[in-house]
Amino acid sequence: MDLIEVEDLEDLARHQSPDSGFDADLLDEAHDDGVEFIDQPAQESCDPNTGTNACIVDKTDWALTVNHAFERHRALDPAMKLPWEQPSMQGIFHNSLGLNLPQVHGIALELPATKNEDRNQISVSGEVEACADAAFLSAVKDIQDLDYFENKRMQTDLACAKWLDILSMNWSASAIGQQVCEDLRSDPTGELANETLKACFGTKSYSTLLKRAGSLKRFILWHRDHYLERGFSVDAIPLHEPDVWNYFRHLRDSRIRDARGYTGPATFLETVRFTKFTIALRGADDILESRRLQGFAAIEKREKGPTHQAPPMELEHLRRLHSVLLGADSIVDKVGAGCMLLCTYARARWSDLRFIHHVEIESKRNGCLVLYTTEHKTSAVGEKKEQYLPFVVPWDGVTNENWLQTFLDLYQQVGLNIHKVPLGPLLPAPRSGGGFCARPLTTSEAAAWLRGLLKGTSNWESFRSHSMKATLLDWCARSGMDKEVRSVLGHHCSAVSGSEVVYARHLQARPIRKLMMLLGLIRIGMGLEEIADRGNIAGVTPAAGTPGPGFGIHGCAARTPVLPVERVQAEADPVQDAVEGVQDHEDQLSIKEEMNNAADVATSANSLSLFPESIVQLGLIEIDSSSGSDSESSSTSSDEPLAETFETRPAYTEAVPEGLTFYKHVKSFRVHAVRNEQQVTVCKMKITANFQELCRTLNFRYPKCLRCFPNDPGRVRSREDAVEALDKALERVRKARRSAR
């Protein structure tokens, strides 16, 4: 190591000014840095010709010594901040955005406590170890654990920082750039400039801001490299039509080489339109009005071919999710399957469930579960941000199990509270060691988890997260539902219905009722094509109701509430009033017929003769068939009994099939079928004192349960059957009125 004279260094430190950054402590600091010092003889003084001390020191050691002393004694203005210390740039230079490599199973590890410390978490580490093949272990990624709003704020700041970097290339290229430049001069911290950018972007989502910034950044990088090859530099913004034309040609060459990037030109035009209405970028009008740029983008987009949409799931896939919910080994997979069923039956995007405000449960007959949220895809448009979007989940699915109650029990068992307001993410990302993160499960993680739960079924590898939303909408279209009903079920606005139908819970009653009818027909075994051919969904209401709570297929509470329908007052329609009157009269006649049982019919038959029926059947009463006629007639011998000459034939006869027993409900007079040696009906109603056993031969046509007799003849199953039944009812009304006169 090179040496330095101690006396010379002491003399240097002694004569330095305090403001120069050096003092007498320099010697101690040099010792700390590992520099060796020796005492030189007095005769070895400095060279008078050079005017320097005879110091021999390594350059690296000297630089380290000087830098260490300067860092220790420097005094900076606290108002002066480095770029990475400014709020607008912290999103880029912050250590929290460092790249995190995935772990062995790709699961988020235990992180320090976040703001959501009140979340009730349970430890299921033993359960996770016992279920090493759980589907969620390979689906959930190891990413930073931030709650929804904290992540949204951070991503928005990052997007604003990227746009600030773009504007700084030429402040005069946009009207907003000049304003931001003035803000930076008045506020060097950048907070005012960041606030200006956020105001310009309005309610745009951070994903849109990042996407548009990335598209424009790629053009700027290409523009820099393109002109550097020619030996000079030109600003990329404001935009110029010839430069964009050359960029489009570059994108085409890249697309031919890489076989991807068909929508690059169209995406860039969308970005230019975005910059026109947000930051007022100069030159945007010339780009948007260029015919060759628009035509080029259309040609490139056409080369892509048809869009591959997410395929809908079939009945076997929903049944698999139901089976996972009821019998999977991992309780986390059970909860995941239940949330995916909720998303499917609610016809919602997975991103719509990332933050739920509150949940309403209508756990009565033909009931539902309603999820209310303001954080959905179209929430940033106008007044929709101030309205809750209700996602209605029917209580009954494609199976007879009470799956929704099972899910609610499991949801509470894992430590999540469905009644919390605001609820937050419906399904937080699970931890590998137990409990759940504060962040919601992402769309890509949900898609991977869904494929893991459906593994082994047909086409399970092709499903994506949007398949959950598309499933029931596809079924409704295949079963013959009209477009307006499907639009409301899909939470889409149209010119006819408007957004009030989508955002108003009570106005969705009719489409939800039709969806319940469709699910009910699927439960009894009817296919979608059969439903469309027969027009079952086009009917007014189903003929029979669903069983009440407490009579599920496994003895648990099943069926739920009829949705409250608020009828809208409309102008009186004479035809509609007449039809409703006929229907009311028909219902009254049906009630009278149902209340006349076999005993009433026998009693009425006894009153048809002056003598008791028993005497008439013995043949003791002679009946002259020529009574009331003046001419003689050859009739049968009066000595033959009536029982031999007149054979009594009932108008209706039905034999009970072997293996079944028919029971009549004493209040509704509805007939249910019960298999031998069972105490519940086919429709899963328990036999109580309200049921009366019928004989093996029926001579009276009782109303029958639709679930117990799904194939019974005489049902109104199509539009033609309904018209025919209405015509017969009108004819009976006319006859009744003529007889009354």
C-alpha positions in Angstrom: 0.0 0.0 0.0 1.2 3.6 -0.8 2.2 5.7 2.2 1.4 9.3 3.2 3.3 11.6 5.6 1.5 12.2 8.9 2.9 15.7 9.3 1.8 16.8 5.9 -1.7 15.5 6.4 -1.9 17.2 9.9 -0.7 20.4 8.4 -3.3 20.2 5.6 -6.1 19.5 8.1 -4.9 22.3 10.4 -5.0 25.0 7.7 -8.3 24.1 6.1 -11.3 26.3 6.6 -14.3 24.8 8.5 -16.5 25.5 5.5 -14.4 23.5 3.1 -15.6 20.2 4.5 -12.3 19.2 6.2 -11.1 19.6 9.9 -8.8 18.0 12.3 -10.9 14.8 12.4 -9.6 14.0 8.9 -6.7 12.1 10.4 -8.9 9.9 12.5 -11.2 9.2 9.5 -8.1 8.3 7.4 -7.1 5.7 10.0 -10.7 4.3 10.0 -10.5 3.9 6.2 -7.4 1.8 6.5 -4.7 4.2 5.2 -1.3 3.6 6.7 0.8 6.6 7.8 4.6 6.8 8.5 6.9 9.5 9.9 9.3 10.6 7.2 12.7 12.0 8.0 12.9 15.7 8.2 15.4 16.0 5.4 12.9 14.5 2.9 10.9 17.7 2.4 8.7 18.7 -0.5 10.1 19.4 -3.9 10.4 23.2 -4.4 10.0 22.8 -8.2 6.7 21.0 -8.1 5.2 22.8 -5.1 3.5 19.7 -3.7 4.0 17.6 -0.6 5.9 14.5 -0.9 2.7 12.4 -0.3 2.5 8.9 -1.8 -1.1 7.7 -1.6 -3.3 5.5 -3.8 -6.0 7.4 -5.8 -8.7 5.0 -4.6 -7.9 5.4 -1.0 -7.6 9.2 -1.3 -11.0 9.5 -3.0 -12.6 7.2 -0.4 -11.1 9.4 2.4 -12.3 12.7 0.8 -15.8 11.3 0.0 -16.3 10.0 3.5 -15.3 13.3 5.1 -17.5 15.2 2.8 -20.5 13.0 3.4 -20.1 13.4 7.1 -19.8 17.2 7.2 -21.9 18.3 4.3 -24.9 20.7 4.9 -27.7 20.7 2.3 -30.8 22.8 2.0 -33.7 20.7 3.4 -36.0 22.1 0.7 -33.8 20.7 -2.1 -34.9 17.1 -2.8 -33.3 14.6 -5.1 -35.6 13.2 -7.9 -36.2 9.9 -6.1 -37.2 11.8 -3.0 -40.0 13.7 -4.7 -43.6 12.3 -4.4 -44.1 12.1 -8.1 -41.1 9.9 -8.6 -41.2 7.7 -5.5 -43.5 5.3 -7.3 -40.6 4.5 -9.7 -37.6 4.5 -7.3 -39.3 3.0 -4.3 -37.9 -0.3 -3.1 -41.4 -1.8 -2.7 -41.6 -2.1 -6.5 -38.6 -4.4 -6.7 -39.1 -7.6 -8.6 -40.1 -10.5 -6.4 -39.2 -13.9 -7.7 -41.9 -16.6 -7.2 -41.5 -19.1 -4.4 -41.7 -22.8 -4.7 -45.5 -23.0 -4.7 -46.1 -19.4 -5.8 -48.0 -18.4 -2.7 -47.8 -15.1 -0.8 -45.7 -15.5 2.3 -46.4 -14.0 5.7 -46.0 -10.3 5.4 -46.0 -7.6 8.2 -49.4 -6.6 9.5 -51.2 -4.2 7.2 -54.1 -1.8 7.8 -56.6 -4.6 7.8 -55.5 -5.9 11.2 -59.2 -6.3 12.2 -59.6 -9.1 9.6 -60.4 -12.3 11.4 -57.9 -14.8 10.3 -57.5 -18.4 11.3 -54.5 -20.7 11.1 -55.1 -23.6 8.7 -51.4 -24.6 8.3 -52.1 -28.1 9.3 -54.9 -28.4 6.8 -52.6 -27.0 4.1 -49.9 -29.5 4.9 -52.4 -32.3 4.8 -53.7 -31.1 1.4 -50.5 -30.6 -0.5 -52.3 -31.1 -3.8 -54.8 -28.3 -3.2 -55.6 -26.3 -6.4 -54.9 -22.9 -4.9 -51.3 -23.7 -4.0 -50.3 -23.5 -7.7 -52.6 -20.7 -8.6 -51.9 -17.9 -6.1 -48.8 -15.8 -6.8 -46.3 -14.2 -4.5 -46.9 -10.5 -5.0 -47.0 -7.5 -2.8 -49.8 -7.6 -0.3 -51.7 -4.3 -0.5 -55.4 -3.7 0.0 -57.5 -2.6 -2.9 -57.5 1.1 -2.4 -53.8 1.3 -1.4 -52.8 -0.6 -4.5 -55.1 1.6 -6.6 -53.4 4.7 -5.2 -49.9 3.4 -5.8 -50.6 2.3 -9.4 -52.2 5.7 -10.1 -49.1 7.5 -8.8 -46.9 5.2 -10.9 -49.0 6.0 -14.0 -48.8 9.8 -13.3 -45.0 9.5 -13.0 -44.7 7.8 -16.4 -46.9 10.5 -18.0 -44.8 13.2 -16.3 -41.7 11.6 -17.8 -43.3 11.7 -21.3 -44.4 15.4 -20.9 -40.9 16.4 -19.7 -39.4 15.5 -23.1 -41.1 18.6 -24.5 -43.2 20.7 -22.2 -44.5 22.9 -25.0 -45.8 19.8 -26.9 -49.1 19.8 -25.0 -51.2 22.4 -23.1 -51.1 20.3 -19.9 -47.3 20.0 -20.2 -47.0 23.8 -19.9 -49.2 23.8 -16.9 -47.3 21.0 -15.2 -44.0 22.8 -15.9 -45.3 25.9 -14.1 -46.4 23.7 -11.2 -42.9 22.2 -10.9 -41.4 25.7 -10.8 -43.7 26.8 -8.0 -43.6 23.5 -6.2 -40.3 21.6 -6.7 -41.6 18.6 -4.6 -43.9 17.7 -7.6 -47.0 17.3 -5.5 -48.8 20.1 -7.4 -47.8 18.7 -10.7 -49.0 15.3 -9.7 -52.4 16.7 -8.6 -52.7 18.5 -12.0 -52.2 15.3 -13.9 -54.7 13.4 -11.8 -57.3 16.1 -12.4 -56.7 15.8 -16.2 -57.1 12.1 -16.2 -60.3 12.3 -14.1 -61.8 8.9 -13.2 -59.8 6.9 -15.7 -58.6 3.6 -14.2 -54.9 3.2 -13.5 -54.8 0.2 -15.9 -55.9 2.5 -18.8 -53.3 5.1 -17.8 -50.5 2.6 -17.7 -51.6 1.0 -21.0 -51.8 4.3 -22.9 -48.4 5.5 -21.4 -46.8 2.2 -22.5 -48.1 2.6 -26.0 -46.8 6.1 -26.4 -43.5 5.3 -24.7 -42.8 2.5 -27.3 -43.3 5.1 -30.1 -40.9 7.5 -28.4 -38.2 4.9 -28.0 -38.5 3.9 -31.7 -38.4 7.5 -32.7 -35.2 8.1 -30.8 -33.5 5.1 -32.2 -34.8 5.8 -35.7 -33.2 9.3 -35.8 -30.0 8.4 -33.9 -29.2 6.0 -36.8 -29.2 9.1 -39.1 -26.9 11.0 -36.8 -29.3 13.6 -35.3 -32.0 14.0 -32.7 -35.6 15.2 -33.1 -38.3 15.5 -30.5 -40.9 12.7 -30.7 -43.7 15.0 -29.6 -45.6 16.8 -30.9 -46.6 14.1 -33.3 -46.1 14.3 -37.0 -48.0 12.2 -39.5 -44.9 11.0 -41.5 -43.2 9.8 -38.4 -46.3 7.9 -37.3 -46.6 6.4 -40.8 -43.0 5.1 -40.6 -43.7 3.7 -37.1 -46.7 1.8 -38.4 -44.6 0.3 -41.1 -42.1 -0.7 -38.4 -44.9 -2.4 -36.4 -45.9 -4.3 -39.5 -42.4 -5.6 -40.0 -42.3 -6.7 -36.4 -45.6 -8.4 -36.7 -44.5 -10.4 -39.7 -41.3 -11.4 -37.9 -42.8 -12.3 -34.5 -46.3 -13.3 -35.7 -48.0 -11.1 -33.0 -48.9 -7.5 -32.5 -51.8 -7.2 -35.0 -53.5 -4.5 -33.0 -50.5 -2.3 -32.4 -51.4 0.4 -34.9 -55.1 0.5 -33.7 -53.9 0.7 -30.1 -51.7 3.6 -30.9 -54.5 5.5 -32.6 -56.6 4.9 -29.4 -53.7 6.3 -27.4 -53.5 9.4 -29.6 -57.3 10.0 -29.1 -56.7 9.6 -25.4 -54.0 12.2 -25.4 -56.1 14.6 -27.3 -58.9 14.7 -24.7 -56.7 14.4 -21.6 -53.4 16.3 -22.0 -54.3 18.2 -25.3 -51.3 16.8 -27.2 -50.4 18.9 -30.2 -50.5 17.1 -33.6 -53.2 14.6 -32.4 -55.8 15.9 -34.9 -53.5 15.4 -37.8 -52.9 11.8 -36.8 -56.6 11.0 -36.2 -57.6 12.6 -39.5 -55.0 10.7 -41.6 -56.9 8.3 -43.9 -53.8 6.2 -44.6 -53.1 5.7 -40.9 -56.7 4.7 -40.2 -56.8 2.3 -43.2 -53.4 0.8 -42.2 -54.6 0.1 -38.7 -57.9 -1.5 -40.0 -55.9 -3.8 -42.4 -53.5 -4.9 -39.6 -56.4 -5.6 -37.3 -58.2 -7.6 -39.9 -55.1 -9.9 -40.3 -55.6 -11.0 -36.7 -58.7 -13.0 -37.6 -61.6 -13.8 -35.3 -61.4 -13.0 -31.6 -61.1 -16.0 -29.4 -63.6 -15.3 -26.6 -63.6 -17.1 -23.3 -65.7 -20.3 -23.7 -68.7 -20.8 -21.4 -68.8 -23.7 -19.0 -71.2 -26.5 -19.4 -73.4 -28.3 -16.9 -70.7 -30.8 -15.9 -68.3 -28.0 -15.0 -70.8 -26.4 -12.7 -71.6 -29.7 -11.1 -67.8 -30.2 -10.5 -67.7 -26.9 -8.7 -70.7 -27.9 -6.6 -69.0 -31.2 -5.7 -65.8 -29.4 -4.7 -67.8 -27.1 -2.5 -69.4 -30.0 -0.8 -66.7 -32.6 -0.6 -63.2 -31.2 -1.3 -60.3 -32.0 1.1 -59.1 -28.4 1.2 -61.3 -25.9 3.0 -59.6 -23.1 1.0 -60.6 -24.9 -2.3 -64.1 -25.2 -1.0 -64.4 -21.5 -0.3 -62.8 -20.8 -3.7 -65.3 -23.0 -5.5 -68.1 -21.2 -3.7 -66.9 -17.8 -4.7 -66.6 -18.9 -8.3 -70.1 -20.3 -8.2 -71.3 -16.9 -6.9 -69.5 -15.1 -9.7 -71.1 -17.5 -12.2 -74.6 -17.3 -10.9 -74.3 -13.5 -10.5 -73.1 -13.2 -14.2 -70.3 -10.9 -13.0 -66.7 -10.3 -14.0 -64.2 -11.5 -11.5 -62.8 -8.0 -11.2 -66.3 -6.8 -10.1 -65.9 -8.8 -6.9 -62.5 -7.2 -5.9 -64.3 -4.8 -3.5 -67.8 -5.5 -2.3 -69.5 -2.8 -0.2 -72.2 -4.9 1.5 -74.2 -8.1 1.1 -77.9 -8.7 1.5 -79.2 -12.2 2.1 -82.9 -13.1 1.4 -82.9 -16.6 2.8 -86.6 -17.4 2.2 -88.5 -19.3 -0.5 -87.1 -18.6 -3.9 -84.6 -16.2 -2.3 -81.3 -14.8 -3.4 -78.0 -13.2 -2.2 -77.3 -9.7 -3.5 -73.8 -8.3 -3.7 -73.5 -4.5 -3.9 -70.4 -2.7 -5.3 -69.3 0.5 -6.8 -65.9 -0.7 -8.0 -66.7 -2.4 -11.4 -65.7 -1.9 -15.0 -68.2 0.8 -15.9 -68.3 2.6 -12.5 -66.2 5.5 -13.8 -68.8 6.6 -16.3 -70.9 9.6 -15.2 -73.2 9.1 -12.3 -72.7 5.4 -12.1 -69.9 6.0 -9.5 -72.6 7.1 -7.1 -74.8 4.1 -7.6 -74.5 0.5 -6.3 -74.5 -2.2 -8.9 -76.4 -5.2 -7.5 -75.3 -8.7 -8.4 -78.2 -11.0 -7.7 -77.3 -14.6 -7.0 -80.3 -17.1 -7.1 -80.5 -19.3 -4.1 -81.1 -22.4 -6.2 -78.4 -23.6 -8.6 -78.2 -26.5 -11.1 -78.2 -29.1 -8.2 -80.7 -29.8 -5.4 -78.2 -29.1 -2.7 -78.4 -26.0 -0.5 -75.0 -24.9 -1.8 -75.4 -21.2 -0.9 -76.0 -21.9 2.8 -73.0 -24.4 2.7 -70.8 -21.6 1.3 -71.9 -19.1 3.9 -71.0 -21.6 6.7 -67.6 -22.3 5.2 -67.0 -18.5 4.6 -67.5 -17.9 8.3 -65.5 -21.0 9.3 -62.3 -19.7 7.6 -62.6 -16.4 9.4 -64.3 -14.2 6.9 -67.3 -12.1 7.8 -69.9 -11.8 5.0 -71.9 -9.2 7.0 -68.9 -6.8 7.3 -69.5 -3.3 5.8 -67.6 -2.6 3.7 -66.8 -6.2 3.0 -63.7 -5.7 0.8 -62.7 -8.4 -1.6 -65.1 -11.3 -1.8 -62.2 -13.7 -2.0 -58.9 -12.4 -0.6 -55.7 -14.1 -1.8 -55.1 -17.1 0.6 -51.7 -17.5 2.4 -49.7 -20.7 2.2 -49.5 -20.8 6.0 -53.1 -20.1 6.7 -55.4 -17.1 6.7 -55.8 -14.6 3.9 -54.0 -11.5 2.5 -55.4 -8.0 2.4 -55.3 -7.9 -1.4 -58.0 -9.4 -3.6 -57.4 -12.4 -5.8 -56.3 -11.2 -9.2 -58.0 -12.2 -12.5 -55.1 -14.4 -13.7 -55.0 -16.2 -10.3 -58.7 -16.8 -10.4 -58.5 -18.3 -13.9 -55.6 -20.6 -12.9 -57.5 -21.7 -9.8 -60.7 -22.3 -11.8 -58.7 -24.6 -14.3 -57.2 -26.4 -11.3 -60.6 -27.1 -9.8 -62.0 -28.3 -13.2 -59.0 -30.4 -14.1 -60.1 -33.7 -15.7 -63.4 -32.4 -17.2 -63.8 -31.6 -20.9 -62.0 -28.6 -22.3 -60.9 -27.5 -18.8 -57.6 -26.0 -20.1 -59.5 -23.4 -22.3 -61.4 -21.7 -19.5 -60.6 -18.2 -18.4 -62.0 -15.9 -15.7 -64.5 -14.4 -18.1 -66.0 -17.9 -18.6 -67.8 -17.5 -15.3 -69.7 -14.5 -16.6 -70.4 -15.9 -20.0 -71.8 -19.3 -18.8 -75.4 -18.4 -17.8 -75.7 -15.7 -20.5 -74.9 -18.4 -23.0 -77.4 -20.7 -21.5 -80.1 -18.1 -21.6 -79.4 -17.4 -25.3 -79.6 -21.2 -26.1 -82.8 -21.6 -24.1 -84.6 -18.8 -26.2 -84.6 -15.8 -23.9 -85.0 -12.4 -25.6 -82.1 -10.0 -26.0 -83.4 -7.4 -23.5 -83.7 -10.0 -20.7 -80.1 -11.2 -21.4 -78.9 -7.6 -21.4 -80.3 -7.0 -17.9 -78.9 -10.3 -16.7 -75.5 -9.4 -18.1 -75.6 -5.9 -16.5 -75.5 -4.2 -20.0 -77.4 -1.0 -20.8 -79.4 -0.8 -24.0 -81.3 1.9 -25.8 -84.6 0.3 -24.7 -84.0 -0.4 -21.0 -81.3 2.1 -20.0 -79.0 2.0 -17.1 -81.7 2.3 -14.5 -82.8 -1.3 -15.1 -79.3 -2.5 -14.4 -78.7 -0.4 -11.3 -82.2 -0.8 -9.8 -82.6 -4.0 -7.8 -86.4 -4.3 -8.1 -86.4 -3.7 -11.8 -84.4 -6.9 -12.3 -87.2 -9.0 -10.8 -88.6 -10.3 -14.2 -85.2 -11.3 -15.7 -84.1 -12.9 -12.4 -87.4 -14.8 -12.2 -86.8 -16.1 -15.8 -83.3 -17.2 -14.8 -84.7 -19.1 -11.8 -87.2 -20.8 -14.1 -84.3 -21.9 -16.4 -82.3 -23.3 -13.5 -85.4 -25.1 -12.2 -85.9 -26.8 -15.5 -82.3 -27.8 -15.7 -82.5 -29.3 -12.2 -85.4 -31.6 -13.3 -83.3 -32.9 -16.3 -84.4 -30.8 -19.2 -81.8 -29.7 -21.8 -81.3 -26.2 -23.1 -82.4 -27.2 -26.6 -85.5 -28.9 -25.3 -86.4 -25.8 -23.3 -86.0 -23.6 -26.4 -88.1 -25.9 -28.5 -90.9 -26.1 -26.1 -90.8 -22.4 -25.2 -90.9 -23.1 -21.4 -89.1 -19.8 -20.5 -91.7 -17.9 -22.6 -94.4 -18.9 -20.2 -95.8 -16.6 -17.6 -94.9 -18.4 -14.4 -94.1 -22.0 -13.5 -97.1 -24.2 -12.5 -95.6 -25.4 -9.3 -93.5 -23.8 -6.5 -90.3 -25.0 -5.1 -90.2 -26.8 -1.7 -89.9 -24.6 1.3 -86.9 -24.2 3.6 -85.8 -27.3 5.5 -86.4 -29.9 2.8 -83.1 -30.0 0.9 -81.9 -33.2 -0.7 -79.6 -33.9 2.3 -82.1 -32.6 4.9 -80.6 -29.1 5.0 -82.4 -25.9 4.4 -83.0 -25.5 0.6 -85.1 -23.1 -1.4 -85.4 -19.4 -0.9 -87.4 -16.3 -1.5 -89.7 -15.1 -4.2 -88.2 -11.8 -5.3 -90.4 -8.8 -4.4 -91.8 -7.5 -7.6 -92.9 -3.9 -7.7 -95.5 -3.5 -10.4 -95.1 -0.3 -12.5 -98.3 1.6 -12.9 -99.3 1.7 -16.6 -102.3 2.7 -18.6 -105.3 0.4 -18.5 -105.5 -2.1 -21.3 -109.0 -3.5 -21.9 -107.6 -6.7 -23.5 -105.2 -7.3 -20.7 -108.0 -6.7 -18.1 -110.3 -9.2 -19.9 -107.6 -11.8 -19.9 -106.8 -11.3 -16.2 -110.6 -11.5 -15.4 -110.8 -14.8 -17.3 -107.8 -16.1 -15.4 -109.2 -15.1 -12.0 -112.5 -16.8 -12.8 -110.7 -19.9 -14.0 -108.7 -19.9 -10.7 -111.9 -19.8 -8.7 -113.4 -22.7 -10.7 -110.2 -24.7 -10.2 -110.3 -24.0 -6.4 -113.9 -25.3 -6.3 -113.0 -28.4 -8.2 -110.1 -29.1 -6.0 -112.2 -28.8 -2.9 -114.7 -31.4 -4.1 -113.2 -34.7 -3.1 -114.5 -38.1 -3.7 -116.8 -38.1 -0.7 -118.5 -34.9 -1.9 -119.0 -36.5 -5.3 -120.6 -39.5 -3.8 -122.9 -37.4 -1.7 -124.0 -35.4 -4.7 -124.8 -38.6 -6.5 -127.2 -39.7 -3.8 -129.3 -36.7 -4.3 -130.1 -37.5 -7.9 -132.8 -40.1 -6.9 -135.9 -40.0 -4.6 -134.6 -43.3 -3.0 -131.3 -44.0 -1.3 -128.5 -45.2 -3.6 -128.2 -48.6 -1.8 -131.8 -49.5 -2.7 -131.4 -48.4 -6.3 -128.3 -50.5 -6.7 -130.2 -53.6 -5.3 -132.7 -53.3 -8.1 -135.7 -53.0 -5.9 -136.9 -49.8 -7.7 -138.4 -50.3 -11.1 -137.4 -47.6 -13.6 -139.6 -47.2 -16.7 -137.4 -46.0 -19.6 -140.6 -45.1 -21.6 -141.9 -42.7 -18.9 -143.2 -39.5 -20.5 -144.0 -41.1 -23.8 -147.5 -41.8 -25.2 -146.3 -44.6 -27.5 -145.4 -48.1 -26.4 -141.9 -49.2 -26.6 -140.1 -52.4 -26.2 -137.8 -51.9 -23.3 -135.8 -54.3 -21.2 -137.6 -56.5 -18.7 -138.6 -54.6 -15.6 -137.8 -57.7 -13.6 -134.0 -57.3 -14.2 -132.1 -55.3 -11.6 -130.7 -51.9 -12.5 -127.2 -53.1 -11.6 -127.4 -55.5 -14.5 -128.9 -53.1 -17.1 -126.9 -50.0 -16.3 -123.1 -50.3 -15.8 -121.7 -47.4 -13.8 -118.5 -46.0 -15.4 -116.5 -43.2 -13.7 -115.5 -40.3 -15.9 -111.8 -40.5 -14.8 -109.7 -43.4 -13.5 -106.0 -43.5 -12.6 -104.1 -46.4 -11.0 -101.2 -45.7 -8.7 -98.0 -47.3 -10.1 -96.3 -50.1 -8.2 -93.6 -48.9 -5.9 -95.3 -45.5 -5.3 -97.9 -44.1 -2.9 -99.9 -41.0 -3.6 -100.5 -38.5 -0.8 -102.8 -35.5 -0.9 -102.1 -32.3 1.0 -105.1 -31.4 3.0 -104.7 -27.6 2.4 -103.6 -27.3 -1.2 -105.2 -30.6 -2.4 -102.1 -31.2 -4.4 -101.0 -34.8 -4.9 -97.4 -35.8 -4.2 -95.7 -39.1 -4.9 -93.8 -41.1 -2.3 -91.6 -44.1 -2.9 -92.3 -47.1 -0.7 -90.7 -47.2 2.7 -89.8 -43.5 2.6 -91.0 -40.6 4.7 -90.3 -37.9 2.1 -91.9 -37.2 -1.2 -90.1 -37.2 -4.5 -89.8 -33.4 -4.3 -88.2 -33.8 -0.8 -91.1 -32.7 1.4 -91.5 -34.5 4.7 -94.7 -36.5 5.2 -96.6 -34.8 8.1 -100.1 -34.7 9.5 -101.0 -32.4 6.6 -100.7 -35.3 4.1 -103.5 -37.8 3.5 -102.8 -41.2 1.9 -105.0 -41.9 -1.2 -106.3 -45.2 -2.4 -104.7 -47.2 -5.2 -107.3 -46.1 -7.8 -108.2 -42.5 -8.3 -111.5 -41.4 -9.8 -110.9 -37.8 -9.3 -108.4 -35.6 -11.2 -106.4 -33.9 -8.4 -103.8 -31.2 -9.1 -100.3 -32.7 -9.0 -96.9 -31.6 -8.0 -94.7 -30.6 -10.9 -91.6 -32.0 -9.3 -93.2 -35.3 -8.4 -94.8 -35.7 -11.8 -92.5 -34.0 -14.3 -93.8 -36.0 -17.3 -97.5 -36.0 -16.4 -99.7 -35.3 -19.4 -101.9 -32.2 -19.6 -99.1 -29.7 -18.5 -98.9 -26.4 -20.2 -95.4 -26.7 -21.7 -95.5 -24.4 -24.7 -97.1 -21.3 -26.1 -99.6 -23.4 -28.1 -100.7 -25.3 -25.0 -101.2 -22.0 -23.2 -103.4 -20.7 -26.0 -105.4 -23.9 -26.1 -106.0 -23.8 -22.4 -107.0 -20.1 -22.5 -109.5 -20.9 -25.3 -111.1 -23.7 -23.3 -111.3 -21.4 -20.3 -113.1 -18.7 -22.3 -115.5 -21.3 -23.6 -116.3 -22.5 -20.1 -116.9 -18.9 -19.0 -119.3 -18.3 -21.9 -121.3 -21.4 -21.0 -121.4 -20.4 -17.4 -122.8 -17.0 -18.3 -125.4 -18.5 -20.7 -126.6 -20.9 -18.0 -126.8 -18.1 -15.5 -129.2 -16.2 -17.7 
